Amino acid sequence: MRCEWVSENLSAYLDGEVNFFIRLIIKRHLKKCHQCARRFNQLQRLDRLSKLILIKRGTPDFYERLQERLVLKPVKKKNPRHWDVWLTLPYPGKIAIALGLILLIFFSFIYPRLTPTLSINQFEEDYLRSREFVLWVEEPSLPLTLIDTSGGS
Amino acid sequence: MLLNTLPEESVVSPMQLLENKELGQKIRLAIDSLSDGLKEIFILREIEDLSYKDLAEIFKCPEGTIKSRLFRAREELRKKLLPYLNYNFKGVET
């Protein structure tokens, strides 16, 4: 079982495309298992030789043919849905958007109903009433201060 | 005289040259015999040294598919070239 799994992952291990733990497992296994180590050596040699040959000789029209094939290959274009965009967002982003919406709704509809609206007419009335009250209080106080209550000459 | 001054490893005998040339041809034939899907990925990986992620983007398929295709390509080549992979070859001629 272990040998089968290792041999399936040897190619990726050779390319350095396995994670740290898999690399560690395979490395340990190769030290113990001669059969897998031999297979790995063969793959390494094959890799070196094929690189040498492909680079030395080149591959005539390879890129042109590849491009043609990739163009011919139908590309499945997915229309992104709004829900997909929402799902791809990280949690802090989702929380920030939700909080923003809640605050927007609160300050647009609920907060104005909770606090009394400021009317300029009401303010004017209140102000004048308060002024009248002050004048009414101040008016009798003036003659009182002029009256001499000491009884002196 | 000149041959004696060269290190032993760099001297390739005519027999070895012939064997290496044959090996080069065998490898080329083996690579050519791969199916298009495997060959393209294998060649791009070998020549361009592209990562699995880059290959997945080019071929518009998951990285797991790239991994399994490269594994299949290498296994196919390994089985075909098995008699040649157990020896050390010097200066492979193509």
Boltz contact constraints between the chains, C-beta under 6 A:
constraints:
  - contact:
      token1: [A, 11]
      token2: [B, 70]
      max_distance: 6.0
  - contact:
      token1: [A, 11]
      token2: [B, 71]
      max_distance: 6.0
  - contact:
      token1: [A, 11]
      token2: [B, 74]
      max_distance: 6.0
  - contact:
      token1: [A, 12]
      token2: [B, 67]
      max_distance: 6.0
  - contact:
      token1: [A, 17]
      token2: [B, 52]
      max_distance: 6.0
  - contact:
      token1: [A, 42]
      token2: [B, 78]
      max_distance: 6.0
  - contact:
      token1: [A, 42]
      token2: [B, 85]
      max_distance: 6.0
  - contact:
      token1: [A, 43]
      token2: [B, 74]
      max_distance: 6.0
  - contact:
      token1: [A, 45]
      token2: [B, 85]
      max_distance: 6.0
  - contact:
      token1: [A, 46]
      token2: [B, 77]
      max_distance: 6.0
  - contact:
      token1: [A, 46]
      token2: [B, 78]
      max_distance: 6.0
  - contact:
      token1: [A, 46]
      token2: [B, 85]
      max_distance: 6.0
  - contact:
      token1: [A, 49]
      token2: [B, 27]
      max_distance: 6.0
  - contact:
      token1: [A, 50]
      token2: [B, 27]
      max_distance: 6.0
  - contact:
      token1: [A, 50]
      token2: [B, 46]
      max_distance: 6.0
  - contact:
      token1: [A, 51]
      token2: [B, 46]
      max_distance: 6.0
  - contact:
      token1: [A, 52]
      token2: [B, 92]
      max_distance: 6.0
  - contact:
      token1: [A, 53]
      token2: [B, 24]
      max_distance: 6.0
  - contact:
      token1: [A, 53]
      token2: [B, 27]
      max_distance: 6.0
  - contact:
      token1: [A, 53]
      token2: [B, 28]
      max_distance: 6.0
  - contact:
      token1: [A, 53]
      token2: [B, 94]
      max_distance: 6.0
  - contact:
      token1: [A, 54]
      token2: [B, 46]
      max_distance: 6.0
  - contact:
      token1: [A, 54]
      token2: [B, 47]
      max_distance: 6.0
  - contact:
      token1: [A, 56]
      token2: [B, 94]
      max_distance: 6.0
  - contact:
      token1: [A, 57]
      token2: [B, 94]
      max_distance: 6.0
  - contact:
      token1: [A, 59]
      token2: [B, 43]
      max_distance: 6.0
  - contact:
      token1: [A, 66]
      token2: [B, 40]
      max_distance: 6.0
